[in-house]
Amino acid sequence: MAEPAGAAAPDGCLLEAPSGWHRAIRAWRHESEEIERLGDRIADSKTRATIRGYGQSYLDQSEAAFAGAVHSSDFVSDLAWLALDFERVGARRQAAVVLSRYRDLAAAAYPLSLLDFYVGYHAIARARLSVLRRGAPRADDPEVRRMVEIAVRHLRRAARAAAPA
């Protein structure tokens, strides 16, 4: 039997990305707790605080972004996985081209900050899963470090875009 959207697997990983603002907050809190639990295996305390701060700042300011994208937050989350895969292999420019082209062809209206939030969220989840699956003992594992860097970059951009002018 399939788990409901957003349900936790036995290892604590969310099976599906959150849809809607309240589910995103719940998922973000869960992810924040998990990165703290893993501590320095994910990142140093300053970087973890930065990640939590940017993510929470975005969510605090962005209820309207989710409300406006109520039917699209799932596909934005899916696009974020695609963008993350591009970035993971060093193809940020190609990711921008594909996402821009998709946005044009689909006439999809969603805030870019929402895409940035989801890329950051997924990058943290992927870093955490790398630690859990490979038993990475420290945050200097190349895959973990790369995912944390991507998360910080995207969450910073999302938080800044959502901040009041």
C-alpha positions in Angstrom: 0.0 0.0 0.0 1.4 3.4 -0.9 2.2 5.9 1.8 0.2 9.1 1.8 2.0 12.2 0.4 4.5 13.5 2.8 4.5 10.4 4.9 7.8 9.4 6.6 9.6 6.2 5.6 11.2 4.1 8.3 14.5 6.1 8.1 12.6 9.4 8.5 12.9 10.5 4.9 9.8 12.1 3.4 8.5 10.0 0.6 7.1 12.9 -1.4 7.7 16.5 -1.3 5.2 18.7 0.5 2.4 20.4 -1.3 1.0 23.5 0.1 2.3 25.9 2.7 1.3 24.0 5.8 2.8 20.8 4.5 5.9 22.6 3.5 6.3 24.0 7.0 5.8 20.6 8.6 8.3 19.0 6.1 10.8 21.8 6.7 10.6 21.4 10.5 11.2 17.7 10.1 14.2 18.3 7.8 15.6 20.9 10.3 15.4 18.4 13.1 17.1 15.8 11.1 20.0 18.0 10.1 20.5 18.9 13.7 20.3 15.3 14.8 23.1 14.5 12.3 25.1 17.5 13.3 28.6 17.8 12.0 28.0 14.9 9.7 26.0 17.3 7.5 27.6 20.6 8.1 29.2 22.7 10.8 26.9 24.4 13.3 27.1 27.9 11.6 26.1 26.4 8.2 23.3 24.4 9.7 22.0 27.6 11.4 22.3 29.4 8.1 20.3 26.7 6.3 17.6 26.7 9.0 17.4 30.5 9.0 17.0 30.9 5.2 14.5 28.1 5.0 12.4 29.4 7.9 12.7 33.0 6.7 11.3 32.0 3.3 8.4 30.1 4.8 7.6 32.9 7.2 7.3 35.4 4.2 5.9 33.1 1.5 2.5 31.9 2.4 1.2 33.9 -0.6 3.7 32.1 -2.9 2.2 28.8 -2.0 -1.4 30.1 -2.1 -0.8 31.4 -5.6 0.7 28.1 -6.7 -1.7 25.8 -4.9 -2.1 23.5 -7.8 1.4 23.9 -9.0 3.6 23.3 -5.9 3.8 19.6 -6.7 5.1 20.2 -10.2 7.4 22.9 -8.9 8.8 20.4 -6.5 9.3 18.0 -9.4 11.0 20.7 -11.4 13.3 21.4 -8.4 14.4 17.7 -8.4 15.3 18.1 -12.1 17.2 21.4 -11.4 19.0 19.8 -8.5 20.1 16.9 -10.7 21.5 19.3 -13.3 23.3 21.3 -10.6 24.6 18.1 -8.9 26.6 17.3 -12.1 27.7 20.9 -12.6 25.2 21.9 -15.3 23.6 24.9 -13.7 23.4 26.8 -17.0 21.6 23.9 -18.7 19.2 23.7 -15.7 18.4 27.4 -16.2 17.7 26.9 -19.9 15.5 23.8 -19.4 13.5 25.4 -16.6 13.1 28.7 -18.5 11.9 26.8 -21.6 9.5 24.7 -19.6 8.1 27.8 -17.9 7.6 29.4 -21.3 6.0 26.4 -23.0 3.8 25.4 -20.1 2.8 29.0 -19.4 3.4 28.0 -15.8 2.9 30.7 -13.3 4.9 30.1 -10.1 7.3 32.3 -8.2 10.9 31.5 -8.8 11.5 31.8 -5.1 9.3 28.7 -4.7 11.5 26.8 -7.1 14.6 27.9 -5.2 13.0 26.9 -1.9 12.3 23.4 -3.2 15.8 23.0 -4.7 17.3 23.9 -1.3 14.9 21.6 0.5 15.7 18.7 -1.8 19.4 19.3 -1.6 19.3 19.1 2.2 17.2 15.9 2.0 19.8 14.5 -0.5 22.7 15.4 1.8 21.0 13.8 4.7 20.3 10.6 2.7 23.9 10.5 1.6 25.0 10.6 5.2 22.6 7.9 6.2 23.1 5.6 3.2 26.8 5.9 2.9 27.6 6.4 6.5 29.5 9.6 5.7 31.3 10.3 8.9 31.9 14.0 8.3 30.5 16.9 6.3 33.6 17.0 4.1 32.2 14.1 2.1 32.2 15.6 -1.5 28.5 14.7 -2.2 27.3 16.0 1.2 29.3 19.2 0.8 28.0 19.8 -2.7 24.4 19.3 -1.7 24.9 21.7 1.3 26.4 24.4 -0.9 23.5 24.1 -3.4 21.0 24.2 -0.5 22.5 27.4 1.0 22.7 29.1 -2.4 19.0 28.4 -3.3 17.6 28.9 0.2 19.4 32.3 0.4 18.0 33.3 -2.9 14.4 32.2 -1.9 14.6 34.0 1.4 15.9 37.2 -0.2 13.2 37.1 -2.8 10.5 36.7 -0.2 11.7 39.4 2.1 9.6 42.5 2.3 11.1 45.4 0.3 
